[in-house]
Structures are given as structure tokens and as C-alpha cells.
Amino acid sequence: MTSEAERQARQAIRRARRENPDKKIIVTGCAAQINPKKYSDMPEVDVVLGNQEKLEQKNFATNQGLSIENTEKAVVNDIMELKETALHMVESYDGKTRAFLQVQNGCNHRCTFCIIPFGRGNNRSVPLGDIVEHTRKLVEKGFREIVITGVDITDYGLDLPGQPTLGELCKRLLKLVPDLARIRLSSVDPAALDDTVFELLENEPRFMPHLHISLQAGDDMVLKRMKRRHLRADVYKFVERARKLRPDVVFGADIIAGFPTEDDAMFENTRALVEELGLTHLHVFPYSEREGTPAAKMPPVAKPVRKARAKVLREEGEKQMQKFLQSRIGKVERILIESENKGHTEHFVEVAISGYQAGEIVEAKIVGVEGRKLIAA
């Protein structure tokens, strides 16, 4: 959570108290975990729960919304001492056709801009058997696509016996849950993706050809100052390897614009990487300081420059997206129907389509583009 997001959160708390003077207000999440006193000192707040404590039923065995067992205003323990797995999986998604499966929590790395490890703790993985069992339940409920999520899914399994990898997890799911129609990955680290993921990309049609890269920057000096695990050349090798195995694979990326010390030449390296690799699904964020991180002490880039660079990156990403969308016209796509008039392709592009029921996977010819959507006949 950035400083701006925290400011908005405190503002929302004050507004909630004004609008609901008789209600109990419980604050939880990463900001509350990292700095519980900041929230417990607010007169509008009744109790603060840490990220682990919010998952414990005893803290909601309520007396007007507060645990009868807790007398402290802040119930927040040291997240770094947490050893339990991340298994807190939901059983229903209100009739949706895609389910998100959190297979791990926390992160062992310390990027200079990121406070997440101090809010979520170190890497903790869910055992394979538990994931398989929950996936079976989701498929039985009608879900056709599972998205593997977590804070750092490429580190999945490092803390488990035998150290199963993310690729082995996906391979096991596809084998043991044969009715699972699609599996998709959320954000991945290009420096840590195991070989089995590439094997699935090449040989398994149920493994979706859409990889979202935790890129952050395309300049080596910026990446080093961010303390990332990859360099610019690693990203090119990653994309080239994937495309050699599956030519139609598409890539998204998370990118921070205006990281401290980033000059015009460094920024141009990032923009050029987006163009040269044809990255389409971009999540671009102007850099925002986070108190307590090393990056917050580095020489900053002016905020208007950050915003301007973010705008340039979004425009470049949109240009690449439109090129990709145009390239799909005339092709037959396999579409997961999500409602009476829309679905998504294997490349996670929205399609306007009608005449089918939610949950069906159909083949349809693409006849046009409207904005960021494909039009199917």
C-alpha cells in the first residue's frame, strides 16, 4: 500500500464513522499489519486486526462486532513468525465461470520499493494435496477456468517437503482434475519460472497462452536499484523462449514509471522494451513513495514527470494491444462464455459474443474490434 492509498484509507475510515456513528469499525490489511498504531490511534477505529488475525474466527466471535476474547484495541502479531500455509480458499464465486486460487502468500524477497513482505510475511505455500482437492470442488461447482494467484507464485513450494515447483503444481492439477478446462497464471517473475511451466506452455492446450510479467522496469540500472532478480536481457530471453514454444502467447506486465533516479534514457529503455516485445496487457503505476522502504530515501523523480511517463507507457501498451487485436480478425478463437453477451479468449481478451450460456467454451470467428474488445460472429 502506498502513502497515497493509506491517506485515502484513513479518509474512508473517517467518512465511515460520520455516516455510521453507531457501528463498530474494524481495520485490517497490510497497512494495519505494518503500522497498527497509526490506525489504533484514530478515535474512529474500534479495533485493528493483523493479516493473520483477520482470518481467525475467534476474533469475530462478536460482542457488537468485537471479539469478546480481545481487550486490546490492536490485535496484531509478528507476521514474520507465521509458519502456517496460505490456505484460506473460498468455495463459491456467485456463479462466475473463473475462480482465483491462492496457492501461496508472502514473499522472501526485498525489492527496494515494496513493503509487502512486512505486511504478508515470508513465503508460505499451500500443500499440493489441498490445492488439488479444492480445485476439484471448484470444478464440480461449474468453474471452467482456474487462475493461480499469490504474492509471489514463482516461489511456490520452496517451503514444502520436496520443494514442488509452480510448473509441477500446474501439471498435477491438470492430470488429477481432468475436467478442469483451463488453467491460467497470474503475475510471474521472469527470473524464477521453472522449466515445467514452459513444457506446459508448449504441450498442454489447457494451459493458457497468457503470461503476466512482474517486470517493473526495462532498464538495468533501475532494475538493480529496485533490487529485482532479473535484468533487461533476461526479459527478452524469457519472451523469446516462450514464443518459440508457443508462437501465439501474449504477455502483460507490471511497470513502475518514474522510479527514483530514473532519467530520460532509462525510461526510454523501458518504453522500447514494451514496443520491441509487443507487451499488451500492461498495468502501469507512477512510482509512489512508501515510508520505510529503501527507495523512499533515493533521489526522487518529480511527480509530474512520473505521471507523464506513465501516460507514455500506457499509450505504448495500448498501441501494442490494438496491433494484437487486429491480428486476431479472421481467426477462430476458443472463448469461455461468462455471460449472455461476453466471454474471454485464451489470451484473456474480452469478446462480445451472444447466443451461448455462461460456462460454455465455444469456437467462434473474430470479425472485428471495438475498443479493447474483439467481436465474434
Rosetta blueprint (number, residue, H / E / L):
1 M L
2 T L
3 S H
4 E H
5 A H
6 E H
7 R H
8 Q H
9 A H
10 R H
11 Q H
12 A H
13 I H
14 R H
15 R H
16 A H
17 R H
18 R H
19 E H
20 N L
21 P L
22 D L
23 K L
24 K L
25 I L
26 I E
27 V E
28 T E
29 G L
30 C H
31 A H
32 A H
33 Q H
34 I H
35 N L
36 P H
37 K H
38 K H
39 Y H
40 S H
41 D L
42 M L
43 P L
44 E L
45 V L
46 D L
47 V E
48 V E
49 L E
50 G L
51 N L
52 Q L
53 E H
54 K H
55 L H
56 E L
57 Q H
58 K H
59 N H
60 F H
61 A L
62 T E
63 N E
64 Q L
65 G L
66 L E
67 S E
68 I L
69 E L
70 N L
71 T L
72 E L
73 K L
74 A E
75 V E
76 V L
77 N L
78 D L
79 I H
80 M H
81 E H
82 L L
83 K L
84 E L
85 T L
86 A L
87 L L
88 H L
89 M L
90 V L
91 E L
92 S L
93 Y L
94 D L
95 G L
96 K L
97 T L
98 R E
99 A E
100 F E
101 L E
102 Q E
103 V L
104 Q E
105 N E
106 G L
107 C L
108 N L
109 H L
110 R L
111 C L
112 T L
113 F L
114 C L
115 I L
116 I H
117 P H
118 F H
119 G H
120 R H
121 G L
122 N L
123 N L
124 R E
125 S E
126 V L
127 P L
128 L H
129 G H
130 D H
131 I H
132 V H
133 E H
134 H H
135 T H
136 R H
137 K H
138 L H
139 V H
140 E H
141 K L
142 G L
143 F L
144 R L
145 E E
146 I E
147 V E
148 I E
149 T E
150 G L
151 V L
152 D L
153 I H
154 T H
155 D H
156 Y L
157 G L
158 L L
159 D L
160 L L
161 P L
162 G L
163 Q L
164 P L
165 T L
166 L H
167 G H
168 E H
169 L H
170 C H
171 K H
172 R H
173 L H
174 L H
175 K H
176 L H
177 V L
178 P L
179 D L
180 L L
181 A L
182 R E
183 I E
184 R E
185 L E
186 S L
187 S E
188 V E
189 D L
190 P L
191 A L
192 A L
193 L L
194 D L
195 D H
196 T H
197 V H
198 F H
199 E H
200 L H
201 L H
202 E H
203 N H
204 E L
205 P L
206 R L
207 F E
208 M L
209 P L
210 H E
211 L E
212 H E
213 I E
214 S E
215 L E
216 Q E
217 A L
218 G L
219 D L
220 D H
221 M H
222 V H
223 L H
224 K H
225 R H
226 M H
227 K L
228 R L
229 R L
230 H L
231 L L
232 R H
233 A H
234 D H
235 V H
236 Y H
237 K H
238 F H
239 V H
240 E H
241 R H
242 A H
243 R H
244 K H
245 L H
246 R L
247 P L
248 D L
249 V L
250 V E
251 F E
252 G E
253 A E
254 D E
255 I E
256 I E
257 A E
258 G L
259 F L
260 P L
261 T L
262 E L
263 D L
264 D H
265 A H
266 M H
267 F H
268 E H
269 N H
270 T H
271 R H
272 A H
273 L H
274 V H
275 E H
276 E H
277 L H
278 G L
279 L L
280 T L
281 H E
282 L E
283 H E
284 V E
285 F E
286 P E
287 Y L
288 S L
289 E L
290 R L
291 E L
292 G L
293 T L
294 P H
295 A H
296 A H
297 K H
298 M L
299 P L
300 P L
301 V L
302 A L
303 K H
304 P H
305 V H
306 R H
307 K H
308 A H
309 R H
310 A H
311 K H
312 V H
313 L H
314 R H
315 E H
316 E H
317 G H
318 E H
319 K H
320 Q H
321 M H
322 Q H
323 K H
324 F H
325 L H
326 Q H
327 S H
328 R L
329 I L
330 G L
331 K L
332 V E
333 E E
334 R E
335 I E
336 L E
337 I E
338 E E
339 S E
340 E L
341 N L
342 K E
343 G E
344 H E
345 T E
346 E L
347 H L
348 F L
349 V L
350 E E
351 V E
352 A E
353 I L
354 S L
355 G L
356 Y L
357 Q L
358 A L
359 G L
360 E L
361 I E
362 V E
363 E E
364 A E
365 K E
366 I E
367 V E
368 G E
369 V E
370 E E
371 G L
372 R L
373 K E
374 L E
375 I E
376 A E
377 A L
